[in-house]
Amino acid sequence: MRGFLAIAIAALLPAASAGAAPTKPSTPAAVGQQAQARYDATSTLQAAFTQEMRIEASEQVIRSAGKVYFSKPGKMRWEYLTPEPQTIVADGKTLWIDQPADKQVLKAPLQQAFQSRTPVSFLLGAARLEQDFNPTLLPPGEDGSTRLKLESKGEGEAGVGTLTLDLDPVTFDIRAATIRDSLGNTTRVGLVDVRRNEPLDAGL
């Protein structure tokens, strides 16, 4: 599936005394708590996105871009504009994938498409960081991002893959998210021009 998330993850740093630099969370659990708290405070999001999918077996790289809209609970709309049009819509109960080039529309129950304790389940609000994932801090990104890797705690779920979030080190706004599956394939989505908690037309 080419589209997989629409989120804003950010956090308010702990209060600091006048003239002192804010204290940044230094443990995986602390970063996860900040991210979860800010995510909980995000009701809507809209942004432009870029996506890069790397297929391990064939060394193929597929790049795409478009716009994304997200509204809790469980509603999202991905509009792929390049390299070919595609629309992914979820209304909280059902997921549709409209693929004009293939002249087909795929339909599935949303809960069935995104099971709990998989990487995508957190992005859709079906799982919680502290309860369902083991977080690990990775070295900072080249742009200075704080990088948090999430792996499922679920027994027998070693093959569901991992999710890595690139977060702004000050605000904890999401800059990018990368999902790596059990076969080594990776999908990385970057968000720009992010607007959160603005009204969205229900018709989306």
PyMOL commands that set and color helices and strands:
alter all, ss='L'
color gray80, all
select helices_A, chain A and resi 28-40+100-102+110-113+119-123+129-132+158-160
alter helices_A, ss='H'
color red, helices_A
select strands_A, chain A and resi 44-55+60-71+75-82+86-91+94-99+104-109+133-138+146-152+162-167+174-180+186-196
alter strands_A, ss='S'
color yellow, strands_A
deselect
rebuild
show_as cartoon
